[in-house]
Each structure stands twice: as C-alpha cells, then as structure tokens.
Amino acid sequence: MKFDSRWRKVDCDRIIRENKDMTAWFTGEYSQDDMWSMFRYRMGFGEAETAVLLAALIKAGAKFK
C-alpha cells in the first residue's frame, strides 16, 4: 500500500474496503472496551483522540464483540 502524504475521502473509502477484513477491528475479535484500553493505555492516545478513532472505526463498519 502506498502511503502518500494526503488521502482524499475516496482514497480512504478504497483503503478501508481493501484492507478492513485483514484487521481485528472488522472481524469482531475485540470489544469496544478492549480497543479503548489499547488506544488509551498501550498506545498513549488522549481521551478525545481515542473517542474519535473509535467513532471513525464504527462509522466505517467496525464490528466489536
């Protein structure tokens, strides 16, 4: 996958469609609480960033157990 510095929304739609099934976010392996803890405590994201990441994943079709 090419990581250009700027992605348009159409690029993001294609990237999600092509890659989502290779992630734990779209296979239901993790709970939303697990993802919250991972972003916040293991990866060190702030509360607002974590909320936006989870909301974006859910909006893109993420499936949590």
C-alpha positions in Angstrom: 0.0 0.0 0.0 1.3 3.4 -0.9 1.3 6.0 1.9 1.0 9.3 0.2 1.1 12.3 2.5 -2.6 13.3 1.8 -5.5 11.0 1.2 -8.8 12.1 -0.2 -12.1 10.7 1.1 -12.4 8.5 -2.0 -8.9 7.1 -1.3 -9.9 6.4 2.3 -13.0 4.5 1.2 -10.9 2.4 -1.1 -8.3 1.7 1.5 -10.9 0.7 4.1 -12.7 -1.6 1.6 -9.4 -3.3 0.5 -7.9 -3.8 4.0 -10.7 -3.9 6.6 -11.1 -7.7 6.6 -7.4 -8.1 7.4 -7.8 -6.2 10.7 -9.2 -7.3 14.1 -11.4 -4.2 14.1 -13.7 -5.6 11.4 -13.8 -9.3 12.5 -15.3 -8.9 15.9 -12.2 -10.1 17.8 -12.1 -7.3 20.2 -14.7 -5.5 22.3 -15.0 -1.7 22.2 -13.7 -1.6 25.8 -10.6 -3.6 24.7 -10.0 -1.1 21.9 -10.5 1.9 24.2 -7.9 0.5 26.6 -5.5 -0.3 23.8 -5.6 3.2 22.3 -5.6 5.0 25.7 -3.1 2.9 27.8 -1.0 0.8 25.4 -0.7 3.4 22.6 -0.9 6.5 24.8 -3.6 8.4 22.9 -5.6 11.0 24.7 -9.3 10.6 25.6 -10.5 12.8 22.7 -8.3 11.1 20.2 -9.4 7.7 21.4 -13.1 8.7 21.1 -12.6 10.0 17.6 -10.7 6.9 16.5 -13.4 4.5 17.8 -16.2 6.6 16.4 -14.5 6.6 13.0 -13.9 2.9 13.1 -17.6 2.3 14.0 -18.7 4.7 11.3 -16.5 2.7 8.8 -18.2 -0.5 9.8 -16.0 -1.9 12.6 -17.6 -4.9 14.4 -16.8 -5.2 18.1 -17.9 -8.2 20.3 
